């Protein structure tokens, strides 16, 4: 019985680097589309203006990255399609839990930054790997597009660290509430 199960799944198993590359592209395509839906929630939950601006800008950038991924698929002669990505689903779920379990203000903002950086690190790892695959497969167009996105993700991670390090985390130490939060207490 075990043997039959394995053989029926064989068509879904990557046997070449190109197949693994395409499968990984489908994961990140799903992830980026999921982030297009998630970033507006983070924006609404954030209170720090620099963080809100960073999230808003990253939403626009993420939409561009989705289009860029579609260009990667096209350059490979493939249809752009996503495949459910358990990694991003877990990171998004954890981020939602952080937002739901923290007080509005600097503490929640610190949690949003931590969650967003987990996303960025996942994306950096994914795009770095995809770029390496594209290079090995001599897919120059895909490589150029993926490296562009990789650079953007690294800059986003750096920006989030900067926002956290420039007073936001210090405000969260004492759990300082903003004036509008005092009305809710």
C-alpha positions as CSV (number, residue, x, y, z in Angstrom):
1,X,0.0,0.0,0.0
2,X,2.8,2.4,0.9
3,X,4.5,1.8,-2.5
4,X,1.3,2.7,-4.4
5,X,1.0,5.9,-2.5
6,X,4.5,7.0,-3.4
7,X,4.1,6.1,-7.1
8,X,0.9,8.1,-7.4
9,X,2.6,11.2,-6.0
10,X,5.6,10.8,-8.2
11,X,4.3,13.3,-10.8
12,X,4.4,16.1,-8.0
13,X,7.9,15.3,-7.0
14,X,10.6,17.6,-8.4
15,X,13.2,15.5,-10.2
16,X,15.2,18.3,-11.8
17,X,16.5,21.7,-10.6
18,X,14.2,23.3,-13.1
19,X,11.2,21.6,-11.5
20,X,12.4,22.6,-8.0
21,X,12.9,26.1,-9.3
22,X,9.3,26.3,-10.7
23,X,7.9,24.8,-7.5
24,X,9.7,27.3,-5.4
25,X,8.5,30.1,-7.7
26,X,4.9,29.0,-7.1
27,X,5.5,29.1,-3.3
28,X,6.9,32.7,-3.4
29,X,4.1,33.8,-5.8
30,X,1.6,32.5,-3.3
31,X,3.4,34.2,-0.5
32,X,3.6,37.6,-2.2
33,X,-0.1,37.5,-3.0
34,X,-0.9,36.5,0.6
35,X,1.1,39.5,1.7
36,X,-0.9,41.9,-0.6
37,X,-3.9,40.9,1.6
38,X,-2.0,41.0,4.9
39,X,-0.1,44.2,4.7
40,X,-3.2,46.4,4.9
41,X,-4.2,44.7,8.2
42,X,-0.7,45.5,9.5
43,X,-1.0,49.1,8.3
44,X,-4.3,49.5,10.2
45,X,-2.9,48.0,13.4
46,X,0.3,50.1,13.4
47,X,0.4,53.4,15.2
48,X,4.0,54.6,14.5
49,X,3.9,56.9,11.5
50,X,7.3,55.7,10.2
51,X,6.1,52.1,10.4
52,X,2.8,52.9,8.7
53,X,4.7,54.6,5.9
54,X,7.1,51.7,5.6
55,X,4.1,49.2,5.4
56,X,2.2,51.3,2.9
57,X,5.3,51.6,0.7
58,X,6.0,47.9,1.0
59,X,2.5,47.1,-0.1
60,X,3.0,49.0,-3.3
61,X,6.4,47.3,-3.7
62,X,4.9,43.9,-3.1
63,X,2.3,44.4,-5.8
64,X,5.2,45.3,-8.2
65,X,7.0,42.1,-7.0
66,X,3.9,40.0,-7.9
67,X,4.0,41.5,-11.4
68,X,7.8,40.9,-11.6
69,X,7.2,37.2,-10.6
70,X,4.6,37.0,-13.4
71,X,7.4,38.2,-15.7
72,X,9.7,35.5,-14.4
73,X,7.1,32.8,-15.1
74,X,6.6,34.3,-18.6
75,X,10.4,34.3,-19.2
76,X,10.4,30.6,-18.5
77,X,7.4,29.9,-20.7
78,X,5.3,29.0,-17.8
79,X,1.9,30.2,-16.4
80,X,2.1,32.2,-13.2
81,X,0.4,30.2,-10.5
82,X,0.7,29.9,-6.8
83,X,1.0,26.9,-4.6
84,X,-0.1,27.1,-1.0
85,X,3.0,28.0,1.1
86,X,2.8,26.6,4.6
87,X,5.8,28.8,5.7
88,X,4.2,32.1,4.9
89,X,0.8,30.9,6.2
90,X,2.6,30.2,9.6
91,X,4.4,33.5,9.6
92,X,1.1,35.4,8.8
93,X,-0.8,33.4,11.5
94,X,1.9,34.2,14.1
95,X,1.8,37.9,13.1
96,X,-2.0,38.0,13.5
97,X,-1.6,36.5,17.0
98,X,1.0,39.1,17.9
99,X,-1.3,41.9,16.8
100,X,-4.3,40.4,18.6
101,X,-2.3,39.8,21.9
102,X,-0.6,43.2,22.3
103,X,-1.8,46.6,23.4
104,X,-2.1,49.2,20.7
105,X,0.9,51.5,20.5
106,X,4.6,50.9,20.7
107,X,4.4,47.3,22.0
108,X,2.1,46.3,19.1
109,X,4.3,48.2,16.7
110,X,7.4,46.4,18.0
111,X,5.5,43.1,17.4
112,X,4.5,44.1,13.9
113,X,8.1,44.9,13.1
114,X,9.2,41.5,14.4
115,X,6.5,39.8,12.4
116,X,7.4,41.8,9.3
117,X,11.1,41.0,9.6
118,X,10.2,37.3,9.8
119,X,8.4,37.7,6.5
120,X,11.4,39.6,5.1
121,X,13.9,37.0,6.2
122,X,11.7,34.3,4.6
123,X,11.6,36.3,1.4
124,X,15.3,37.0,1.4
125,X,16.1,33.3,1.8
126,X,13.6,32.4,-1.0
127,X,14.7,35.0,-3.5
128,X,18.4,34.2,-2.8
129,X,17.8,30.6,-3.5
130,X,15.7,31.3,-6.5
131,X,18.4,33.6,-7.9
132,X,21.0,30.8,-7.4
133,X,18.8,28.4,-9.2
134,X,18.2,30.8,-12.1
135,X,21.9,31.4,-12.4
136,X,22.6,27.7,-12.5
137,X,19.9,27.1,-15.0
138,X,21.2,30.1,-17.1
139,X,17.9,31.9,-16.9
140,X,19.3,35.4,-17.2
141,X,16.0,37.3,-17.4
142,X,14.6,35.5,-14.4
143,X,17.9,36.0,-12.5
144,X,17.9,39.8,-13.1
145,X,14.2,40.1,-12.0
146,X,14.8,37.9,-8.9
147,X,18.0,39.8,-7.9
148,X,16.1,43.1,-8.1
149,X,13.4,41.8,-5.7
150,X,16.1,40.3,-3.4
151,X,17.7,43.8,-3.2
152,X,14.3,45.3,-2.3
153,X,13.6,42.8,0.4
154,X,17.0,43.4,2.0
155,X,16.4,47.2,2.0
156,X,13.0,46.6,3.6
157,X,14.5,44.5,6.4
158,X,17.1,47.2,7.0
159,X,14.4,49.9,7.2
160,X,12.4,47.9,9.7
161,X,15.5,47.5,11.9
162,X,16.1,51.2,11.7
163,X,12.5,52.0,12.7
164,X,12.7,49.6,15.6
165,X,16.1,50.9,16.7
166,X,15.2,54.6,16.5
167,X,13.2,54.9,19.7
168,X,10.2,52.5,18.9
169,X,11.6,49.6,20.9
170,X,12.6,51.9,23.7
171,X,9.0,53.2,23.9
172,X,7.8,49.6,24.0
173,X,10.0,48.8,27.1
174,X,7.6,50.6,29.4
175,X,4.6,49.8,27.3
176,X,3.9,53.5,26.9
177,X,0.4,54.1,25.6
178,X,-0.4,56.8,23.2
179,X,-3.0,59.4,24.2
180,X,-5.7,57.7,22.1
181,X,-5.1,54.4,24.0
182,X,-5.8,56.0,27.4
183,X,-9.3,56.7,26.3
184,X,-9.9,53.0,25.6
185,X,-8.6,51.9,29.0
